[in-house]
Amino acid sequence: MTTLIEYYDKDVLKNIMGVLTLRPKKVIFLYDREMHDPLAFRSLRTCFSKHLPELVLETHPVDISSMDKIYRKTLQVLRTNESCAMDLTGGSELMIIAGFRAGMETGAKLLHTDLTKNHISDLLTDEVVAKTATLTLQDFVDARGACFIGESHQPPQPDRFDAIWNMARYLFHHISEWRMTCSYLQTVAARYLPHEVFMDSKEQIYVKNGKRVTPDKAILKEFQRLGFLKNLVMDGERVHFSYSSVQNRSYCTGYGVWLELYVYIAAVRAGVFDDVKLGTMIDWNAYDGVVVAGNEIDVILMQQSLPVFISCKLRSADTAALNELLIAKKRIGGWFSKGVIVTFGKEKTECSGTYQRSKELGLELLDASDILAEDFGARLVKTILGHDLVSLKWKKV
C-alpha cells in the first residue's frame, strides 16, 4: 500500500490514527465542500510531519449530500493513484457507502480502524491488519490546530511526591482550617514580589472582603514538617517564615491546587497511563499569532491513545463545572476521549442531581468519599479504565 484514502471527520482521532499506524507515502483526504476551515489540513500536516516528514498530503472537496458524486470522485482518486487502500472509518454514512462501492469496483484494500479495540482490520475478512499506533497528547493538540502554552503550576519532582501526598491528605481532613489559612497566606503573599520567599505579617489580618483571618498553627507546622516552609516563628503577635522555594510558595498559596497535585501523583504512580500533565493551558488557535489561554485543564493523561481529561474541584461540583469539562474534552478528543470530575462534595454518595447529570453527559465523577479513601489511586484507575466508550453510543450526550 502506497496511498491511503481517508474521509475527513470531525473526530480528530479518526483522521490521524489510520495514517500514523499504516504510515503510507501519500494520504488523500476527501472532505465536505462546505467545510471552509483553512487550518484543518494545515493542522493535520503539522501532526503528520513529526512522524512522517516525507508524507504527501492531498485533499479533494466533495458534495457529501450526493452518494453518486462521492462515488465518482473516490473512483477517480483510486484510478489515478498507485497501490491504494481505503480507511472507511471517518466521514458521513454516504461517504462510507460510496467508498465501499468504489473500493470494491477497483479492488482496493478496504480497511476499518476500531478505535476502542486498538486495531485496524480488513473489512472483507475481519482479519487484523495492524495494531494501532500509540498516540501522544501532542498528536491530538497538533491535529486540532491548538498548542500547549505552559502550566499553571510546575509539576513536582518524584522525590517530593510523598510529602505532597501527605500534606494534601492532611488538608483534606482539615478543610475549613485550610480555607482560612490559605486566604491568610494569599493575602500576605500579595504584598511581596513573585520571586520572594520570606514572609512576615501580623498574625491577625483582614482580607479583601473585610473578614478577619488568622492562620491555623497546626497547618503551618505541618507545612514546615514536610518541607514546604522553614524558620517558622509565631509569637502571638506576628508570623514569619520562608517558603522552601518559589514552587512551594505557589503550592501553599493555592487553595485547590492540592487536589490537582493529589490526582496528578495518583495518576503518575499508577504506572498505567502515559503523558500525565498538570495544570495544562491550551491555546485553541496555534496559527493566529496571538497567544490566548482558552482553557486550563487540571490533569490530562493518555490511556491507550485516548485522552482523559480530569477536572478537580476542592468543593462541590455544579452543572457549569460539568459543561466546562465536557466542552474541553470534546474540543481535543471528540467522542473518543474520557472525562472525569473529582470533587470534594457528596454528589456520588448522595446520588445528587449533579451526579445524575454527569452520568447523562458521559462523565465519570469521584467525590469526597473517594478522595479520603486510602485506596484513592486504585479508585481513580478503576474509574478511568472502566469508562466504557462503546456503551456511551446509546446515551443522550
C-alpha positions as a LaTeX table, in Angstrom:
\begin{tabular}{lrrr}
\hline
Residue & $x$ (\AA) & $y$ (\AA) & $z$ (\AA) \\
\hline
Met1 & 0.00 & 0.00 & 0.00 \\
Thr2 & 1.42 & 3.31 & $-1.17$ \\
Thr3 & $-1.64$ & 5.58 & $-0.99$ \\
Leu4 & $-4.17$ & 5.73 & 1.83 \\
Ile5 & $-7.56$ & 7.33 & 1.20 \\
Glu6 & $-9.41$ & 8.85 & 4.15 \\
Tyr7 & $-12.74$ & 10.64 & 4.53 \\
Tyr8 & $-12.27$ & 13.71 & 6.72 \\
Asp9 & $-14.15$ & 13.56 & 10.03 \\
Lys10 & $-14.93$ & 15.97 & 12.85 \\
Asp11 & $-13.31$ & 13.49 & 15.27 \\
Val12 & $-9.57$ & 14.13 & 15.28 \\
Leu13 & $-8.71$ & 10.53 & 16.13 \\
Lys14 & $-10.43$ & 9.18 & 13.01 \\
Asn15 & $-8.30$ & 11.49 & 10.84 \\
Ile16 & $-4.92$ & 10.61 & 12.28 \\
Met17 & $-4.94$ & 7.06 & 13.64 \\
Gly18 & $-5.03$ & 5.23 & 10.28 \\
Val19 & $-2.28$ & 7.40 & 8.80 \\
Leu20 & 0.05 & 7.18 & 11.80 \\
Thr21 & $-0.46$ & 3.42 & 12.05 \\
Leu22 & $-0.18$ & 2.42 & 8.37 \\
Arg23 & 2.45 & 5.07 & 7.51 \\
Pro24 & 1.69 & 5.44 & 3.77 \\
Lys25 & 3.79 & 7.51 & 1.36 \\
Lys26 & 0.71 & 9.50 & 0.40 \\
Val27 & $-2.62$ & 10.23 & 2.08 \\
Ile28 & $-5.65$ & 11.67 & 0.28 \\
Phe29 & $-8.49$ & 13.25 & 2.24 \\
Leu30 & $-11.92$ & 13.69 & 0.68 \\
Tyr31 & $-13.91$ & 16.26 & 2.63 \\
Asp32 & $-17.21$ & 18.12 & 2.66 \\
Arg33 & $-17.02$ & 21.00 & 0.19 \\
Glu34 & $-18.97$ & 23.14 & 2.68 \\
Met35 & $-16.09$ & 22.95 & 5.17 \\
His36 & $-14.23$ & 26.26 & 4.96 \\
Asp37 & $-11.74$ & 25.92 & 7.80 \\
Pro38 & $-8.40$ & 26.91 & 6.20 \\
Leu39 & $-6.44$ & 25.49 & 9.14 \\
Ala40 & $-7.92$ & 21.98 & 9.23 \\
Phe41 & $-5.40$ & 20.40 & 6.88 \\
Arg42 & $-2.55$ & 22.64 & 7.99 \\
Ser43 & $-3.09$ & 21.17 & 11.45 \\
Leu44 & $-3.04$ & 17.63 & 10.10 \\
Arg45 & 0.20 & 18.36 & 8.23 \\
Thr46 & 1.75 & 19.57 & 11.47 \\
Cys47 & 0.73 & 16.37 & 13.21 \\
Phe48 & 1.87 & 14.04 & 10.42 \\
Ser49 & 5.17 & 15.82 & 9.71 \\
Lys50 & 6.55 & 14.92 & 13.14 \\
His51 & 6.16 & 11.23 & 12.39 \\
Leu52 & 6.19 & 11.07 & 8.58 \\
Pro53 & 8.22 & 14.03 & 7.26 \\
Glu54 & 8.12 & 12.75 & 3.66 \\
Leu55 & 4.36 & 12.13 & 3.60 \\
Val56 & 2.42 & 13.74 & 0.73 \\
Leu57 & $-1.00$ & 15.05 & 1.79 \\
Glu58 & $-3.62$ & 15.70 & $-0.88$ \\
Thr59 & $-7.19$ & 16.94 & $-0.43$ \\
His60 & $-10.35$ & 16.90 & $-2.57$ \\
Pro61 & $-13.72$ & 18.51 & $-1.78$ \\
Val62 & $-16.92$ & 16.55 & $-2.47$ \\
Asp63 & $-20.66$ & 17.10 & $-2.26$ \\
Ile64 & $-21.47$ & 14.88 & 0.72 \\
Ser65 & $-25.22$ & 15.05 & 0.02 \\
Ser66 & $-24.77$ & 13.07 & $-3.21$ \\
Met67 & $-23.59$ & 9.49 & $-2.99$ \\
Asp68 & $-23.06$ & 9.41 & $-6.76$ \\
Lys69 & $-20.71$ & 12.41 & $-6.68$ \\
Ile70 & $-18.78$ & 10.98 & $-3.73$ \\
Tyr71 & $-18.52$ & 7.66 & $-5.57$ \\
Arg72 & $-17.29$ & 9.24 & $-8.80$ \\
Lys73 & $-14.67$ & 11.38 & $-7.04$ \\
Thr74 & $-13.47$ & 8.41 & $-4.99$ \\
Leu75 & $-13.30$ & 6.27 & $-8.14$ \\
Gln76 & $-11.22$ & 8.95 & $-9.87$ \\
Val77 & $-8.80$ & 9.12 & $-6.95$ \\
Leu78 & $-8.46$ & 5.34 & $-6.82$ \\
Arg79 & $-7.76$ & 5.05 & $-10.54$ \\
Thr80 & $-5.16$ & 7.82 & $-10.64$ \\
Asn81 & $-3.06$ & 6.60 & $-7.70$ \\
Glu82 & $-0.96$ & 3.51 & $-7.19$ \\
Ser83 & $-1.46$ & 0.71 & $-4.68$ \\
Cys84 & $-4.43$ & 2.24 & $-2.83$ \\
Ala85 & $-6.09$ & 1.29 & 0.41 \\
Met86 & $-9.18$ & 2.94 & 1.88 \\
Asp87 & $-9.76$ & 3.55 & 5.59 \\
Leu88 & $-13.56$ & 3.55 & 5.90 \\
Thr89 & $-13.68$ & 4.87 & 9.45 \\
Gly90 & $-14.38$ & 8.60 & 9.23 \\
Gly91 & $-16.80$ & 10.69 & 7.20 \\
Ser92 & $-20.56$ & 10.54 & 6.70 \\
Glu93 & $-22.66$ & 7.44 & 6.11 \\
Leu94 & $-22.98$ & 8.26 & 2.39 \\
Met95 & $-19.20$ & 8.66 & 2.13 \\
Ile96 & $-18.60$ & 5.23 & 3.63 \\
Ile97 & $-21.18$ & 3.58 & 1.34 \\
Ala98 & $-19.81$ & 5.33 & $-1.75$ \\
Gly99 & $-16.25$ & 4.49 & $-0.74$ \\
Phe100 & $-17.10$ & 0.82 & $-0.25$ \\
Arg101 & $-18.70$ & 0.69 & $-3.71$ \\
Ala102 & $-15.73$ & 2.38 & $-5.39$ \\
Gly103 & $-13.26$ & 0.23 & $-3.49$ \\
Met104 & $-14.99$ & $-2.99$ & $-4.47$ \\
Glu105 & $-15.01$ & $-1.98$ & $-8.13$ \\
Thr106 & $-11.29$ & $-1.19$ & $-8.22$ \\
Gly107 & $-10.07$ & $-3.95$ & $-5.92$ \\
Ala108 & $-8.63$ & $-1.51$ & $-3.36$ \\
Lys109 & $-7.92$ & $-2.86$ & 0.09 \\
Leu110 & $-10.81$ & $-1.83$ & 2.36 \\
Leu111 & $-9.91$ & $-1.20$ & 5.99 \\
His112 & $-11.62$ & $-0.15$ & 9.19 \\
Thr113 & $-9.97$ & 1.26 & 12.30 \\
Asp114 & $-11.55$ & 0.07 & 15.54 \\
Leu115 & $-10.59$ & 2.86 & 17.91 \\
Thr116 & $-11.88$ & 1.13 & 21.03 \\
Lys117 & $-10.21$ & $-2.25$ & 20.34 \\
Asn118 & $-6.99$ & $-0.64$ & 19.07 \\
His119 & $-6.62$ & $-2.41$ & 15.75 \\
Ile120 & $-7.15$ & $-1.97$ & 12.00 \\
Ser121 & $-8.91$ & $-4.80$ & 10.20 \\
Asp122 & $-9.71$ & $-5.87$ & 6.64 \\
Leu123 & $-13.41$ & $-5.09$ & 6.09 \\
Leu124 & $-13.99$ & $-8.12$ & 3.88 \\
Thr125 & $-12.32$ & $-10.76$ & 6.05 \\
Asp126 & $-12.23$ & $-9.26$ & 9.58 \\
Glu127 & $-8.53$ & $-10.09$ & 9.61 \\
Val128 & $-6.48$ & $-7.78$ & 11.85 \\
Val129 & $-4.06$ & $-5.89$ & 9.62 \\
Ala130 & $-2.25$ & $-3.90$ & 12.30 \\
Lys131 & $-2.36$ & $-2.87$ & 15.92 \\
Thr132 & $-2.96$ & 0.87 & 16.13 \\
Ala133 & $-0.09$ & 3.23 & 16.87 \\
Thr134 & 0.40 & 4.75 & 20.30 \\
Leu135 & $-0.51$ & 8.44 & 20.17 \\
Thr136 & 0.52 & 11.28 & 22.44 \\
Leu137 & $-1.36$ & 14.31 & 23.68 \\
Gln138 & 0.84 & 16.38 & 21.37 \\
Asp139 & $-0.54$ & 14.45 & 18.39 \\
Phe140 & $-4.10$ & 15.41 & 19.34 \\
Val141 & $-3.23$ & 19.03 & 20.02 \\
Asp142 & $-1.32$ & 19.37 & 16.73 \\
Ala143 & $-4.13$ & 17.79 & 14.73 \\
Arg144 & $-6.65$ & 20.08 & 16.42 \\
Gly145 & $-4.68$ & 23.20 & 15.48 \\
Ala146 & $-4.06$ & 24.06 & 19.10 \\
Cys147 & $-0.90$ & 24.23 & 21.21 \\
Phe148 & 0.24 & 23.90 & 24.80 \\
Ile149 & 1.27 & 27.26 & 26.26 \\
Gly150 & 2.53 & 26.26 & 29.67 \\
Glu151 & 1.39 & 25.05 & 33.06 \\
Ser152 & $-0.42$ & 26.92 & 35.80 \\
His153 & 1.66 & 25.02 & 38.35 \\
Gln154 & 5.03 & 23.38 & 37.87 \\
Pro155 & 4.74 & 19.59 & 38.33 \\
Pro156 & 6.63 & 18.30 & 41.38 \\
Gln157 & 9.65 & 16.05 & 41.21 \\
Pro158 & 9.04 & 12.40 & 42.20 \\
Asp159 & 11.13 & 12.78 & 45.35 \\
Arg160 & 8.50 & 15.24 & 46.64 \\
Phe161 & 5.51 & 13.02 & 45.91 \\
Asp162 & 5.26 & 11.57 & 49.43 \\
Ala163 & 5.42 & 14.98 & 51.12 \\
Ile164 & 2.78 & 16.45 & 48.80 \\
Trp165 & 0.53 & 13.40 & 49.14 \\
Asn166 & 0.69 & 13.50 & 52.95 \\
Met167 & 0.15 & 17.26 & 53.06 \\
Ala168 & $-2.81$ & 17.03 & 50.73 \\
Arg169 & $-4.50$ & 14.37 & 52.84 \\
Tyr170 & $-3.87$ & 16.45 & 55.98 \\
Leu171 & $-5.52$ & 19.48 & 54.36 \\
Phe172 & $-8.48$ & 17.40 & 53.14 \\
His173 & $-9.12$ & 16.30 & 56.72 \\
His174 & $-8.92$ & 19.94 & 57.92 \\
Ile175 & $-10.63$ & 21.64 & 55.02 \\
Ser176 & $-12.27$ & 24.54 & 56.89 \\
Glu177 & $-8.99$ & 25.43 & 58.61 \\
Trp178 & $-7.21$ & 25.22 & 55.27 \\
Arg179 & $-9.71$ & 27.57 & 53.65 \\
Met180 & $-8.99$ & 30.25 & 56.26 \\
Thr181 & $-5.22$ & 29.64 & 56.30 \\
Cys182 & $-4.97$ & 29.79 & 52.51 \\
Ser183 & $-6.84$ & 33.10 & 52.49 \\
Tyr184 & $-4.31$ & 34.40 & 55.01 \\
Leu185 & $-1.29$ & 33.15 & 53.04 \\
Gln186 & $-2.63$ & 34.56 & 49.75 \\
Thr187 & $-3.20$ & 37.99 & 51.30 \\
Val188 & 0.28 & 38.10 & 52.82 \\
Ala189 & 1.97 & 36.84 & 49.64 \\
Ala190 & 0.26 & 39.57 & 47.59 \\
Arg191 & 2.42 & 42.15 & 49.39 \\
Tyr192 & 5.63 & 40.58 & 48.09 \\
Leu193 & 7.18 & 40.16 & 44.66 \\
Pro194 & 6.54 & 36.83 & 42.90 \\
His195 & 10.12 & 35.58 & 43.45 \\
Glu196 & 10.31 & 36.45 & 47.16 \\
Val197 & 10.01 & 33.61 & 49.64 \\
Phe198 & 10.39 & 35.36 & 53.03 \\
Met199 & 7.06 & 36.34 & 54.61 \\
Asp200 & 6.33 & 38.43 & 57.68 \\
Ser201 & 2.92 & 39.63 & 58.87 \\
Lys202 & 0.67 & 40.23 & 61.83 \\
Glu203 & $-0.95$ & 37.03 & 62.97 \\
Gln204 & $-4.41$ & 38.52 & 62.56 \\
Ile205 & $-5.17$ & 40.36 & 59.32 \\
Tyr206 & $-8.12$ & 41.50 & 57.24 \\
Val207 & $-8.72$ & 40.07 & 53.77 \\
Lys208 & $-10.43$ & 41.74 & 50.79 \\
Asn209 & $-13.99$ & 41.09 & 51.94 \\
Gly210 & $-13.24$ & 42.72 & 55.30 \\
Lys211 & $-13.20$ & 39.43 & 57.15 \\
Arg212 & $-10.59$ & 38.95 & 59.86 \\
Val213 & $-8.49$ & 35.79 & 59.45 \\
Thr214 & $-5.79$ & 34.00 & 61.42 \\
Pro215 & $-3.71$ & 31.09 & 60.09 \\
Asp216 & $-4.14$ & 27.67 & 61.60 \\
Lys217 & $-0.92$ & 26.99 & 63.52 \\
Ala218 & $-1.15$ & 23.23 & 63.07 \\
Ile219 & $-1.29$ & 23.59 & 59.29 \\
Leu220 & 1.72 & 25.90 & 59.22 \\
Lys221 & 3.66 & 23.47 & 61.41 \\
Glu222 & 2.73 & 20.62 & 59.08 \\
Phe223 & 3.91 & 22.67 & 56.10 \\
Gln224 & 7.24 & 23.10 & 57.88 \\
Arg225 & 7.49 & 19.44 & 58.94 \\
Leu226 & 7.02 & 18.30 & 55.33 \\
Gly227 & 9.49 & 20.81 & 53.92 \\
Phe228 & 7.25 & 23.42 & 52.27 \\
Leu229 & 8.42 & 26.24 & 54.53 \\
Lys230 & 11.12 & 26.80 & 57.14 \\
Asn231 & 12.13 & 29.05 & 60.03 \\
Leu232 & 8.54 & 29.35 & 61.21 \\
Val233 & 8.04 & 31.72 & 64.17 \\
Met234 & 4.63 & 32.52 & 65.72 \\
Asp235 & 4.84 & 34.66 & 68.86 \\
Gly236 & 1.16 & 35.53 & 69.25 \\
Glu237 & 1.55 & 38.87 & 67.50 \\
Arg238 & 3.40 & 38.15 & 64.26 \\
Val239 & 4.09 & 35.24 & 61.95 \\
His240 & 7.19 & 34.96 & 59.85 \\
Phe241 & 8.76 & 32.18 & 57.82 \\
Ser242 & 10.38 & 31.41 & 54.48 \\
Tyr243 & 9.00 & 29.17 & 51.78 \\
Ser244 & 11.48 & 26.47 & 50.78 \\
Ser245 & 11.16 & 27.52 & 47.13 \\
Val246 & 9.08 & 29.67 & 44.79 \\
Gln247 & 7.35 & 26.47 & 43.66 \\
Asn248 & 6.38 & 25.67 & 47.26 \\
Arg249 & 5.10 & 29.22 & 47.66 \\
Ser250 & 2.76 & 28.67 & 44.69 \\
Tyr251 & 1.53 & 25.40 & 46.21 \\
Cys252 & 0.97 & 26.85 & 49.68 \\
Thr253 & $-0.99$ & 29.82 & 48.34 \\
Gly254 & $-3.21$ & 27.78 & 46.01 \\
Tyr255 & $-6.37$ & 26.52 & 47.69 \\
Gly256 & $-7.45$ & 23.98 & 45.06 \\
Val257 & $-4.01$ & 23.03 & 43.75 \\
Trp258 & $-3.67$ & 20.34 & 46.42 \\
Leu259 & $-6.42$ & 18.25 & 44.84 \\
Glu260 & $-4.84$ & 18.69 & 41.40 \\
Leu261 & $-1.46$ & 17.57 & 42.80 \\
Tyr262 & $-3.12$ & 14.66 & 44.58 \\
Val263 & $-4.79$ & 13.41 & 41.37 \\
Tyr264 & $-1.63$ & 14.03 & 39.32 \\
Ile265 & 0.52 & 11.98 & 41.70 \\
Ala266 & $-2.06$ & 9.18 & 41.83 \\
Ala267 & $-2.11$ & 9.01 & 38.01 \\
Val268 & 1.70 & 9.03 & 37.69 \\
Arg269 & 2.16 & 6.42 & 40.40 \\
Ala270 & $-0.42$ & 4.12 & 38.84 \\
Gly271 & 2.07 & 3.34 & 36.08 \\
Val272 & $-0.64$ & 2.54 & 33.52 \\
Phe273 & $-1.02$ & 5.96 & 31.91 \\
Asp274 & 1.13 & 7.97 & 29.51 \\
Asp275 & 1.70 & 11.71 & 29.14 \\
Val276 & 0.33 & 12.76 & 32.54 \\
Lys277 & 0.23 & 16.57 & 32.61 \\
Leu278 & $-0.64$ & 19.01 & 35.41 \\
Gly279 & $-2.44$ & 22.35 & 35.04 \\
Thr280 & $-2.10$ & 22.45 & 31.27 \\
Met281 & $-3.05$ & 25.66 & 29.47 \\
Ile282 & $-4.15$ & 25.40 & 25.83 \\
Asp283 & $-4.31$ & 27.99 & 23.07 \\
Trp284 & $-7.01$ & 26.70 & 20.73 \\
Asn285 & $-5.62$ & 28.50 & 17.67 \\
Ala286 & $-1.89$ & 27.98 & 17.21 \\
Tyr287 & $-1.81$ & 29.87 & 13.90 \\
Asp288 & $-3.41$ & 33.26 & 14.60 \\
Gly289 & $-0.23$ & 34.83 & 16.01 \\
Val290 & $-1.96$ & 35.62 & 19.32 \\
Val291 & $-1.25$ & 33.59 & 22.45 \\
Val292 & $-4.52$ & 33.23 & 24.32 \\
Ala293 & $-5.16$ & 30.65 & 27.03 \\
Gly294 & $-8.55$ & 29.25 & 26.09 \\
Asn295 & $-8.66$ & 26.59 & 28.78 \\
Glu296 & $-6.72$ & 25.30 & 31.73 \\
Ile297 & $-7.23$ & 21.58 & 32.25 \\
Asp298 & $-6.27$ & 20.38 & 35.72 \\
Val299 & $-4.92$ & 16.96 & 34.75 \\
Ile300 & $-4.65$ & 15.35 & 31.29 \\
Leu301 & $-3.33$ & 11.88 & 30.55 \\
Met302 & $-3.36$ & 9.28 & 27.81 \\
Gln303 & $-4.86$ & 5.84 & 28.25 \\
Gln304 & $-4.13$ & 3.58 & 25.25 \\
Ser305 & $-4.06$ & 6.50 & 22.80 \\
Leu306 & $-7.28$ & 8.01 & 24.19 \\
Pro307 & $-7.03$ & 11.35 & 26.02 \\
Val308 & $-8.51$ & 11.57 & 29.51 \\
Phe309 & $-9.44$ & 14.98 & 30.91 \\
Ile310 & $-9.75$ & 15.38 & 34.68 \\
Ser311 & $-11.29$ & 18.40 & 36.39 \\
Cys312 & $-10.51$ & 18.86 & 40.10 \\
Lys313 & $-12.81$ & 20.88 & 42.38 \\
Leu314 & $-11.95$ & 21.26 & 46.07 \\
Arg315 & $-15.64$ & 22.00 & 46.63 \\
Ser316 & $-18.94$ & 20.64 & 45.40 \\
Ala317 & $-19.42$ & 20.45 & 41.64 \\
Asp318 & $-22.21$ & 22.10 & 39.66 \\
Thr319 & $-23.60$ & 21.96 & 36.14 \\
Ala320 & $-21.22$ & 24.69 & 34.95 \\
Ala321 & $-18.22$ & 22.58 & 36.04 \\
Leu322 & $-19.60$ & 19.57 & 34.15 \\
Asn323 & $-20.21$ & 21.60 & 31.00 \\
Glu324 & $-16.72$ & 23.11 & 31.14 \\
Leu325 & $-15.16$ & 19.65 & 31.28 \\
Leu326 & $-17.40$ & 18.31 & 28.52 \\
Ile327 & $-16.51$ & 21.15 & 26.14 \\
Ala328 & $-12.76$ & 20.85 & 26.78 \\
Lys329 & $-12.67$ & 17.10 & 26.16 \\
Lys330 & $-14.78$ & 17.35 & 23.00 \\
Arg331 & $-12.59$ & 20.09 & 21.54 \\
Ile332 & $-9.47$ & 17.94 & 21.59 \\
Gly333 & $-10.54$ & 14.31 & 21.73 \\
Gly334 & $-14.02$ & 14.40 & 20.26 \\
Trp335 & $-16.14$ & 11.38 & 21.06 \\
Phe336 & $-13.05$ & 9.24 & 21.58 \\
Ser337 & $-11.99$ & 10.80 & 24.87 \\
Lys338 & $-12.85$ & 10.43 & 28.53 \\
Gly339 & $-13.83$ & 12.97 & 31.16 \\
Val340 & $-13.57$ & 12.61 & 34.94 \\
Ile341 & $-14.52$ & 15.20 & 37.55 \\
Val342 & $-13.06$ & 14.86 & 41.05 \\
Thr343 & $-14.99$ & 16.92 & 43.57 \\
Phe344 & $-14.85$ & 17.45 & 47.33 \\
Gly345 & $-18.62$ & 17.25 & 47.65 \\
Lys346 & $-21.01$ & 14.37 & 48.33 \\
Glu347 & $-22.50$ & 14.10 & 44.85 \\
Lys348 & $-21.91$ & 10.38 & 44.34 \\
Thr349 & $-22.57$ & 9.44 & 47.96 \\
Glu350 & $-25.94$ & 11.21 & 47.95 \\
Cys351 & $-26.69$ & 10.39 & 44.29 \\
Ser352 & $-27.37$ & 14.10 & 43.74 \\
Gly353 & $-28.74$ & 15.79 & 40.63 \\
Thr354 & $-25.20$ & 16.79 & 39.65 \\
Tyr355 & $-24.10$ & 13.17 & 39.83 \\
Gln356 & $-27.04$ & 12.07 & 37.69 \\
Arg357 & $-26.26$ & 14.83 & 35.21 \\
Ser358 & $-22.62$ & 13.71 & 34.97 \\
Lys359 & $-23.80$ & 10.23 & 34.00 \\
Glu360 & $-26.12$ & 11.67 & 31.36 \\
Leu361 & $-23.20$ & 13.60 & 29.86 \\
Gly362 & $-20.96$ & 10.52 & 29.82 \\
Leu363 & $-18.63$ & 11.85 & 32.53 \\
Glu364 & $-17.26$ & 9.93 & 35.50 \\
Leu365 & $-17.43$ & 11.51 & 38.97 \\
Leu366 & $-15.41$ & 10.85 & 42.13 \\
Asp367 & $-16.39$ & 12.69 & 45.31 \\
Ala368 & $-15.00$ & 13.29 & 48.81 \\
Ser369 & $-15.65$ & 9.68 & 49.85 \\
Asp370 & $-13.21$ & 8.57 & 47.13 \\
Ile371 & $-10.66$ & 11.33 & 47.81 \\
Leu372 & $-10.46$ & 10.49 & 51.51 \\
Ala373 & $-10.27$ & 6.74 & 50.91 \\
Glu374 & $-6.90$ & 5.07 & 51.48 \\
Asp375 & $-7.12$ & 3.45 & 48.04 \\
Phe376 & $-7.88$ & 6.64 & 46.08 \\
Gly377 & $-5.25$ & 5.80 & 43.45 \\
Ala378 & $-6.84$ & 2.42 & 42.75 \\
Arg379 & $-10.29$ & 4.03 & 42.54 \\
Leu380 & $-9.04$ & 6.58 & 40.03 \\
Val381 & $-7.51$ & 3.87 & 37.83 \\
Lys382 & $-10.63$ & 1.70 & 38.03 \\
Thr383 & $-12.83$ & 4.65 & 37.09 \\
Ile384 & $-10.75$ & 5.58 & 34.04 \\
Leu385 & $-10.19$ & 2.04 & 32.77 \\
Gly386 & $-13.82$ & 1.12 & 33.41 \\
His387 & $-15.19$ & 4.09 & 31.48 \\
Asp388 & $-16.79$ & 2.27 & 28.52 \\
Leu389 & $-16.92$ & 4.43 & 25.41 \\
Val390 & $-18.86$ & 1.79 & 23.46 \\
Ser391 & $-21.80$ & 1.90 & 25.88 \\
Leu392 & $-21.92$ & 5.70 & 25.59 \\
Lys393 & $-23.11$ & 5.40 & 21.98 \\
Trp394 & $-26.63$ & 4.97 & 23.25 \\
Lys395 & $-26.58$ & 7.65 & 25.91 \\
Lys396 & $-28.20$ & 11.03 & 25.28 \\
Val397 & $-24.96$ & 13.01 & 25.36 \\
\hline
\end{tabular}
